[in-house]
Amino acid sequence: MPTSSRSAFTLGAGLSFLTAAGALLAAGAFSPLGLLNAVAPKDGYVRNENLAYGPLPRQKLDVYVPVEAKRPFRVVVFFHGGGWKSGSKDLYRFVGQALAKRGFVAVVADYGLYPDVQFPEFLSDSAAVVRWTRNNIADYGGDLDHLFLMGHSAGAYNAAMISVNPAYLANEGLTPEVISGVVGLAGPYGFNPLLYSSTRPIFEGAADAEATRPVSFVSADAPPMLLLHGLDDGTVKPLNSRRMAKRLTQAGAKATLIEYGGIGHYIILVALAAPFQGEDGIMDAAAAFIRGESVPIPAGARRNTTFSAEGEAPAS
């Protein structure tokens, strides 16, 4: 698809900052996330901080509760990215705010990171977050019948994997049926982590590559998924989302894949922040999916239903 000169969402004068923020994130500078937190509204929600879902230092989460929306709230559990080596829930207050603004109660969680943990421990942590949410979120107005997972990059991988491989939730006494849907932003669902020096040490304890790939565990019982990916993503190639959507569709599960022209790996995350949401953007797509509404397709984006633009080569 030709890249549209118009962004996939309305940015106006803020486009240059959005692009710069994405470039800084790509370079490993996390200050842009701090800036996004600084400009995110601080009213309209209550943030309950550092709630423990386990005994370890990284087993903490924050709950963002809307103050004006009508209870019960649909629930969204968000997992941050960072290549399973970096990141913190404290950098993602702008995501918690954006979700609470839409009337959802948001759980933004940390999980164990390399080198303190390796595969599959961060997935066990992610499943434990779901268990905590199931046991406690009603106290914050959450609706247990509408519990969604959402994540960016490595966090999208975590959300997808615990949704399609029943073993992780089973260890917490749960089944994938407790998940109403998954919103994945630029997730590496199909790549082989044993092929890359940056991820090999994290996954080297896996029995084989297939044990690490969400696409290997897809079945008809998988929850509905909304997969969002930028066509300019050079970090996690769009092939990952295409492959995941293809496997879900072939298995008889529900998948919606939207690809955004002119959007890269980090811009798709920054686009969740309040100043850059615009009209019919990425946050609008996620919110519509969580509400069970038709997902908007803005200018500069497309709903991909063929999944066949690229082959099955390894995708980083």
C-alpha positions as CSV (number, residue, x, y, z in Angstrom):
1,M,0.0,0.0,0.0
2,P,1.4,3.4,-0.8
3,T,2.3,5.4,2.2
4,S,-0.2,8.3,2.6
5,S,1.2,11.8,3.1
6,R,-1.5,12.1,5.8
7,S,-0.8,10.4,9.1
8,A,-3.2,7.6,10.2
9,F,-4.5,10.0,12.8
10,T,-4.9,13.7,13.0
11,L,-1.7,15.3,14.5
12,G,-1.4,18.7,13.0
13,A,1.6,20.6,14.3
14,G,2.3,17.8,16.8
15,L,3.5,15.4,14.0
16,S,7.1,16.6,14.3
17,F,7.3,16.0,18.0
18,L,5.7,12.6,17.6
19,T,8.3,11.6,15.0
20,A,11.1,12.9,17.2
21,A,9.8,11.1,20.2
22,G,9.6,7.9,18.2
23,A,13.2,8.4,17.1
24,L,14.4,8.9,20.6
25,L,12.7,5.8,21.8
26,A,14.2,3.9,19.0
27,A,17.6,5.1,20.1
28,G,17.0,3.8,23.6
29,A,16.1,7.2,25.2
30,F,13.2,6.9,27.5
31,S,12.8,10.6,28.3
32,P,10.0,11.0,25.7
33,L,7.8,8.7,27.8
34,G,8.4,11.0,30.7
35,L,7.4,13.9,28.5
36,L,4.2,12.0,27.5
37,N,3.5,11.4,31.2
38,A,4.1,15.1,31.9
39,V,1.5,16.2,29.3
40,A,-1.0,13.5,30.1
41,P,-4.0,14.9,32.1
42,K,-3.7,14.1,35.8
43,D,-7.4,14.4,36.5
44,G,-10.3,12.2,35.5
45,Y,-8.9,9.1,37.1
46,V,-7.5,7.7,40.4
47,R,-4.2,5.8,40.2
48,N,-3.7,3.0,42.7
49,E,0.1,2.4,42.7
50,N,2.4,-0.5,43.4
51,L,-0.1,-3.1,44.2
52,A,1.6,-6.5,44.6
53,Y,0.5,-9.5,42.5
54,G,3.5,-11.6,43.8
55,P,6.4,-11.4,46.3
56,L,9.1,-10.3,43.9
57,P,10.2,-6.6,43.4
58,R,9.0,-6.5,39.8
59,Q,5.6,-8.1,40.6
60,K,3.8,-4.9,41.0
61,L,1.0,-3.2,39.1
62,D,-1.0,0.1,39.0
63,V,-4.8,0.4,38.6
64,Y,-6.3,3.4,36.9
65,V,-9.9,4.0,37.8
66,P,-12.1,6.5,35.9
67,V,-14.0,8.9,38.1
68,E,-16.7,10.0,35.8
69,A,-17.6,6.9,33.7
70,K,-20.4,4.6,34.7
71,R,-19.6,1.4,36.5
72,P,-19.0,-1.4,35.9
73,F,-16.0,-0.7,33.7
74,R,-14.6,-2.9,31.0
75,V,-11.1,-4.0,32.1
76,V,-7.8,-3.6,30.1
77,V,-4.6,-5.1,31.3
78,F,-1.6,-3.4,29.6
79,F,1.9,-4.9,29.3
80,H,4.8,-2.6,28.3
81,G,7.5,-3.3,25.7
82,G,11.2,-3.1,26.0
83,G,12.5,-6.3,24.5
84,W,12.0,-8.2,27.8
85,K,15.1,-6.4,29.0
86,S,13.8,-2.9,30.0
87,G,10.7,-0.9,30.7
88,S,8.6,0.0,33.7
89,K,4.9,0.6,34.4
90,D,5.9,4.0,35.8
91,L,6.8,5.1,32.2
92,Y,3.3,4.3,31.0
93,R,1.0,6.5,33.0
94,F,0.0,8.1,29.7
95,V,-1.5,4.8,28.6
96,G,-3.3,4.3,31.9
97,Q,-4.8,7.8,31.5
98,A,-5.8,7.2,27.9
99,L,-7.6,4.0,28.8
100,A,-9.3,5.5,31.9
101,K,-10.4,8.5,29.7
102,R,-12.3,6.1,27.5
103,G,-14.1,4.7,30.5
104,F,-12.0,1.6,31.1
105,V,-10.4,0.5,34.3
106,A,-6.7,-0.1,33.3
107,V,-4.2,-2.3,34.9
108,V,-0.6,-1.4,33.9
109,A,1.8,-4.1,35.1
110,D,5.5,-4.8,35.5
111,Y,6.9,-8.2,34.9
112,G,10.3,-9.8,35.3
113,L,13.1,-8.7,32.9
114,Y,16.3,-10.3,31.7
115,P,18.9,-11.0,33.1
116,D,16.9,-11.6,36.3
117,V,14.5,-13.9,34.5
118,Q,14.5,-15.8,31.2
119,F,11.7,-17.3,29.1
120,P,9.1,-18.3,30.2
121,E,9.2,-16.5,33.5
122,F,8.0,-13.2,32.2
123,L,5.0,-15.0,30.7
124,S,4.3,-16.6,34.1
125,D,4.3,-13.1,35.6
126,S,1.9,-11.9,32.9
127,A,-0.5,-14.8,33.7
128,A,-0.2,-13.9,37.4
129,V,-1.3,-10.3,36.6
130,V,-4.4,-11.8,35.0
131,R,-5.1,-13.9,38.0
132,W,-4.7,-10.8,40.3
133,T,-7.0,-8.9,38.1
134,R,-9.7,-11.6,38.1
135,N,-9.5,-11.8,41.9
136,N,-9.4,-8.1,42.7
137,I,-10.6,-5.8,39.9
138,A,-14.3,-5.9,40.9
139,D,-13.2,-3.9,44.0
140,Y,-12.2,-1.1,41.5
141,G,-15.5,-1.3,39.5
142,G,-14.2,-3.7,36.9
143,D,-16.5,-6.0,34.9
144,L,-15.0,-9.5,35.0
145,D,-17.1,-10.5,31.9
146,H,-15.2,-8.0,29.8
147,L,-11.4,-8.4,30.5
148,F,-9.1,-7.5,27.7
149,L,-5.3,-7.7,27.3
150,M,-3.3,-5.1,25.5
151,G,0.4,-4.6,24.9
152,H,3.1,-3.0,22.8
153,S,6.0,-4.9,21.2
154,A,7.3,-7.5,23.8
155,G,4.2,-6.7,25.9
156,A,2.0,-7.5,22.9
157,Y,3.8,-10.8,22.6
158,N,3.2,-11.5,26.3
159,A,-0.5,-10.7,26.0
160,A,-0.9,-12.9,22.9
161,M,1.1,-15.9,24.2
162,I,-0.8,-16.2,27.5
163,S,-4.0,-16.0,25.5
164,V,-3.2,-18.8,23.0
165,N,-1.1,-21.1,25.1
166,P,-3.4,-22.3,27.9
167,A,-0.5,-23.6,30.1
168,Y,0.3,-20.2,31.5
169,L,-3.2,-19.3,32.7
170,A,-3.7,-22.9,33.8
171,N,-0.8,-22.4,36.3
172,E,-2.9,-19.6,37.8
173,G,-6.1,-21.7,37.9
174,L,-7.6,-19.9,34.9
175,T,-8.5,-20.7,31.3
176,P,-8.2,-18.5,28.2
177,E,-11.9,-18.1,28.2
178,V,-11.5,-15.3,30.9
179,I,-9.9,-13.2,28.2
180,S,-12.5,-11.3,26.1
181,G,-10.0,-10.0,23.6
182,V,-6.4,-8.9,22.9
183,V,-5.2,-5.6,21.4
184,G,-1.6,-6.1,20.1
185,L,0.5,-3.1,19.0
186,A,3.5,-4.1,16.9
187,G,4.0,-7.5,18.5
188,P,6.7,-10.1,17.5
189,Y,4.3,-13.0,17.3
190,G,6.0,-15.0,14.7
191,F,9.7,-14.4,15.0
192,N,12.3,-16.9,16.1
193,P,14.1,-15.4,19.1
194,L,16.9,-18.0,18.9
195,L,18.1,-16.5,15.6
196,Y,18.9,-13.1,17.0
197,S,21.8,-12.2,19.3
198,S,19.6,-9.6,21.1
199,T,17.0,-12.2,22.1
200,R,18.9,-15.5,22.1
201,P,20.1,-15.3,25.7
202,I,16.6,-14.4,26.9
203,F,15.0,-17.5,25.2
204,E,17.9,-20.0,25.2
205,G,16.2,-22.2,27.8
206,A,13.3,-22.9,25.5
207,A,12.9,-26.5,24.3
208,D,12.8,-25.3,20.7
209,A,11.9,-22.2,18.7
210,E,8.2,-23.3,18.3
211,A,7.8,-23.2,22.0
212,T,8.5,-19.5,22.0
213,R,6.2,-18.4,19.1
214,P,2.6,-17.4,19.8
215,V,1.7,-18.3,16.2
216,S,2.5,-21.9,17.1
217,F,-0.3,-22.2,19.7
218,V,-3.2,-20.6,17.8
219,S,-6.5,-22.5,17.9
220,A,-10.1,-21.9,17.3
221,D,-10.4,-21.2,21.0
222,A,-8.2,-18.1,20.9
223,P,-9.9,-14.9,22.0
224,P,-10.6,-12.2,19.3
225,M,-7.6,-10.1,18.5
226,L,-7.1,-6.6,17.1
227,L,-3.6,-6.4,15.7
228,L,-2.3,-3.0,14.9
229,H,1.0,-2.5,13.1
230,G,2.9,0.3,11.3
231,L,4.0,-0.3,7.8
232,D,7.2,1.6,8.5
233,D,8.1,-0.6,11.5
234,G,11.8,-1.7,11.1
235,T,12.1,-3.1,14.5
236,V,9.3,-5.7,14.5
237,K,8.2,-6.3,10.9
238,P,4.5,-6.1,9.9
239,L,4.9,-9.7,8.8
240,N,4.5,-10.7,12.5
241,S,1.0,-9.4,12.7
242,R,0.1,-10.7,9.2
243,R,1.3,-14.1,10.2
244,M,-0.7,-14.0,13.5
245,A,-3.8,-12.8,11.8
246,K,-3.5,-15.5,9.1
247,R,-3.1,-18.3,11.7
248,L,-6.0,-17.0,13.7
249,T,-8.3,-16.8,10.7
250,Q,-7.3,-20.2,9.4
251,A,-8.0,-21.7,12.8
252,G,-11.5,-20.2,12.9
253,A,-10.7,-17.5,15.5
254,K,-11.5,-13.8,15.0
255,A,-8.7,-11.5,14.0
256,T,-8.7,-7.9,12.7
257,L,-5.4,-6.5,11.3
258,I,-5.0,-2.8,10.6
259,E,-1.8,-1.5,9.1
260,Y,-0.9,2.2,9.3
261,G,1.1,4.0,6.6
262,G,3.9,6.2,7.8
263,I,3.9,4.7,11.3
264,G,6.9,3.1,12.9
265,H,7.5,0.8,15.9
266,Y,7.6,3.5,18.6
267,I,5.2,6.0,17.0
268,I,2.4,3.5,17.3
269,L,2.9,3.6,21.0
270,V,3.3,7.4,21.3
271,A,0.1,7.7,19.4
272,L,-1.8,6.5,22.4
273,A,-0.9,9.6,24.4
274,A,-3.6,12.3,24.9
275,P,-2.0,15.0,22.7
276,F,-1.7,12.8,19.7
277,Q,-4.8,10.7,19.6
278,G,-6.7,12.8,17.1
279,E,-9.7,11.5,15.3
280,D,-10.1,7.9,14.2
281,G,-6.6,7.0,15.4
282,I,-4.9,4.1,17.0
283,M,-6.5,4.7,20.4
284,D,-9.9,5.0,18.8
285,A,-9.4,1.6,17.1
286,A,-8.4,0.0,20.4
287,A,-11.3,1.6,22.3
288,A,-13.9,0.6,19.7
289,F,-12.7,-3.0,19.8
290,I,-12.8,-3.2,23.6
291,R,-16.4,-1.8,23.5
292,G,-17.4,-4.3,20.8
293,E,-18.0,-1.6,18.2
294,S,-16.9,-1.4,14.6
295,V,-13.2,-0.5,14.4
296,P,-12.5,2.7,12.5
297,I,-10.1,2.7,9.5
298,P,-8.6,6.2,9.1
299,A,-7.0,7.7,6.1
300,G,-3.5,6.3,5.7
301,A,-4.4,2.9,7.1
302,R,-6.0,-0.3,5.7
303,R,-7.7,-3.4,7.0
304,N,-5.5,-6.2,5.7
305,T,-7.6,-9.4,5.0
306,T,-5.2,-11.2,2.7
307,F,-2.1,-11.6,4.9
308,S,-0.1,-12.7,1.8
309,A,2.1,-9.7,0.9
310,E,5.2,-11.4,2.3
311,G,6.3,-15.0,2.7
312,E,7.0,-17.0,5.8
313,A,10.7,-15.9,6.3
314,P,11.9,-15.2,9.8
315,A,10.7,-11.8,11.0
316,S,12.5,-9.8,13.7
